Amino acid sequence: MLEFTGHPLFDVGLATVLAFVKKTDPRDLNDDDLDRVAEYIKENYVVDSLKSFLDVAFPNSGFTQAAYSKTPEKRIEYADHVLVTARNSSQPQYGRCVITGRPVTEALSSKLPPGRAFRQHIPLITGENIINFHPNGEPGLPISGLALFMIQAMPLGSGVVGERLLVVHSDNNRLTMAIAAEFLEENRRNIHRARLEGSKELSPAAYRVGTQLVHVLVNVQADMIERGLAGESASITAYHMSNDGKRTALDIYHLPLEVTDFIQTALYPQYRSTWNRLTDRGWQITKGSKAAGPTYNIFYEDLLRLPHNSWQFIRTYLLRRPRRSRRPGDPTTTYSFTSEADLISWTFTDLFLRKVLRMDQVHIETLRNLGDRLAEYVVEENDRRFFWDFSTVRRYPHFRNVLIKANLRRTKDNSPPLFSFDEFVTVFETELMNHHWSLARDLILIRMIERLYAAGWIQSNMEDMPVEQEFDTSGEDE
């Protein structure tokens, strides 16, 4: 009986097999299903169009070695060995598989130590005859035929980005399967196209790795929501890797539970419009009629840095403050909270605070209510100076004076103060999620701008506003 193990290479391979035979439960897989996948791999892994694709996964294997390419029969023989013979072998046992615990047999190759796999079989482990890091000084990794089979299928359920594999694994098996199915469908289309065109390479991914990862995740989660299959959120870990002996590389991207929960919830109808508009303004700016399409979405890429960069994320995307950047075509340098006030949403910000920062609802309501009162004050007094000072000062003593002066002006005609002492201390003088005072200011400003835009005040006063400066947090006083 097959089951997910928690090992990313095995699990993604198993998810790929399930997607190929259109099943959802590993316990339902049978030998006929595995044979169908084996036949597809034998037919396609041995052609030149997949050589560059497989070089990053299984270099020096029978799929990619030059010696094997001169005699296609040898490639097919190798494919039979790792896909069928190893899986069905009844030879003597040589220990237990490190992934599945199943018996290990001597089916891999007569030239290798019994039941041991190496870099040409499993990405990112050592080559042949290297005894370091193996028990009892025996080179190689004990691996069962079924585990080997799943790892050979794994590239079909992975992305190909920048001459590396993008293997995406989740602690939610349903999400792992959905992502593998998305990659499998794309890879099968590319393989079919390459064979028809006689191409020796598959079409590269359209986007950089971070953008490609979030792009696929968003597509998968949106589809699951539409089909009523979205369940509990789960963390995701992506492995961007190359197994090439000369260019071995591994970059790991992790999306924790709070971030995937935010993304999934943001794709529901009540938030989807705002999500789409923020995403649309995140694409790389390309100039000229002959320019290629965008290669990255900065909004997607910054999602991968959450929750550590939450403060900058809020300021850039939810408040629309322009940001300094050296990246060519970075759209964040053109953001503006006055001209893009229609993109600012407290409802969406509330979602971010609850899901990513895990802020309690009482604190969120305190920020919201203070933003409402300050917005009402700006409209009633038409106090453009206060609005601009509130939104732009960089030193906390100056910011505090701006609020105190506004509070004094408000109470001169016996009106109630804009805020109480306790409210001020709660919002600005206590530690707020380990960030400093300007985070609280930015969150209040988001609510103020939303209210001022709804009242038409922003539109009426936009021409009198100074030019917004790109922000640099290093100059702000804590």
Secondary structure, 3 states (H helix, E strand, C coil): CCCCCCCHHHHHHHHHHHHHHCCCCHHHCCHHHHHHHHHHHHHHCCCHHHHHHHHCCCCCCCCCCHHHHCCHHHHHHHHHHHHHHHHHCCCCCCCECCCCCCECCCCCCCCCCCCEECCCCCCCCCCCCCCCCCHHHCCCEECCHHHHHHHHHHHHHCEEECCEEEEEEECCHHHHHHHHHHHHHHHHHHHHHHHHHCCCCCCCCCCCHHHHHHHHHHHHHHHHHHCCCCCCCCCEEEEEEECCCCCCEEEEEEECHHHHHHHHHHCCHHHHHHHHHHHHCCECCCCCCCCCCCCCEHHHHHHCCCCCCHHHHHHHHHCCCCECCCCCCCHHHHCCCCCCHHHCCHHHHHHHHHHCCCCCHHHHHHHHHHHHHHHHHHHHHCCHHHHHHHHHCCCHHHHHHHHHHHHHHHHCCCCCCCCCHHHHHHHHHCCECCECHHHHHHHHHHHHHHHHHHCCHHHHHHHHCCCCCCECHHHCCC
